[in-house]
Amino acid sequence: MTTLVAGVLLLLLSVTGIVTAQRDATGDVLRLVSPEAYKFFHQSDDGRVGGSRWAVLIAGSRGYENYRHQADVCHAYQLLRKCGLKDENIVVFMYDDIAYNENNPRPGIIINSPNGSDVYHGVPKDYTGDDVTVNNFFNVILGNKAAITGGSGKVVNSGPNDHIFIFYSDHGASGVLGMPDDSYIYANDLNWVLRKKHASGTYKSLVFYIEACESGSIFDGLLDPKGLNIYATTASNATESSWATYCPGGQPSAPPEYDTCLGDLYSVAWIEDSEAHDPRTETLQQQYQNVKKRATTSHVMQYGDIVLSLDHLSVYFGENTAKYNLQPPTTAINQRDADLVHFWEKYRKAPEGSAKKAEAQKQLVEIMSHRMHIDTSVKLIGNLLFGTEIGPDVLNVVRPAGQPLVDDWKCLKEMVKTFETHCGKLAQYGMKYIRSFANICNAGIQIEHMAEASAQACVGIHADH
């Protein structure tokens, strides 16, 4: 009898999340509670889903060179609509400067794959342009309509039995996600918002997909695997890039009239996988495994309450099928270099001696100059703070998996602000040095010393450079 009671207790602990998952030596394979046990304790999730479904879709970039991020989000919207979600339950953030951009060869149309159909038509413009802000994103999740500035005012007005899906696509770095106004979503702030949402009792389960470089750092050591009923997957681990795909010259290539990447590998992998399967029979865990098999240029990761991954896609996406043929494996380009593809293609295609050629050359030179400036400045700051012998090593330290990026997030924010005050905006490329600033904080460097080093390294550089 004692053995039986112990066995039942262990099963309960496993299902409720107190004992959720265990990593093996590879750090990526998980032993899960059995599907049979999960179904026994989640019978309401089989068949008809109780409560409502909500979705928040956000593209965190602007500029035609970042076409792919808004294309990912628009495609995700079309998927959710086909699966049955209502417009009033889908909140979309995108800068909306792509569809009618002068560089777009098909005005008013956005595609997410070489032979794909238009994914822009009908997408709600809830938050566009300057309304795509960290404050609005957080308050949409929290359902705090009074704190929203601009936009449609639509929020996730969810209840205790509801299911929430959040998808983010853009550039990222250690502990941060980018936004169109060059501000950052910091990992500690995002996780605080998720904990606050849970404390409000306004959802039953929440799933978060993130497409960004080093996106694993958003949850690694920060997202509690127990008690929050949150499951997350990311395009990469905490130290590596994510990848763009359907690019000019790739396999398959973007149509010849396009000079930019059409999608991101992790994003199109999960969206196209969803389109190729019945959401009522495929689970989140099965999708995670399928995406890992396709997006092999980075380590696709999962965090939080892994037991939730046994939910069917229909719990979050809707129950209607939207079946298409699954696309073959594709070539990919590092996210941090995908903008160079766009500007190089513009230069290559422009007629010799034309004004377009000169303008494209100017843009390329400016981009490469900015990259060199950021690289040189950060390296010099490291040398000034720690000396030439150990400076590079300190800046490049990577903490063990499961440990947050930084001990003092306020310090990290101040370090980034100090650098940008003296050396100019990090921009998309420079975000890769967030880890270096975190290491400066972890080494105990004071803000005033960082300011002195930044001023010395970037003498003559204006903050708006």
Secondary structure, 3 states (H helix, E strand, C coil): CHHHHHHHHHHHHHHHCCCCCCECCCCCCECCCCHHHHHHHCHHHCCCCCCCEEEEEEECCCCHHHHHHHHHHHHHHHHHHHHCCCHHHEEEECCCCCCCCCCCCCCCCCCCCCCCCCCCCCCCCCECHHHCCHHHHHHHHHCCHHHCCCCCCCCCCCCCCCEEEEEEECCEECCEEECCCCCEEEHHHHHHHHHHHHHCCCCCEEEEEEECCCHHHHCCCCCCCCCCCEEEEECCCCCCCCEEECCCCCCCCCCCCCCCCCEEHHHHHHHHHHHHCCCCCCEHHHHHHHHHHHCCCCCCEEEECHHHHHCECHHHHCCCCCCCCCCCCCCEEEHHHHHHHHHHHHHHHCCCCCHHHHHHHHHHHHHHHHHHHHHHHHHHHHHHHHCCCCHHHHHCCCCCCCCCCCCCHHHHHHHHHHHHHHHCCCHHHHHHHHHHHHHHHHCCCCHHHHHHHHHHHCCCCCCCC
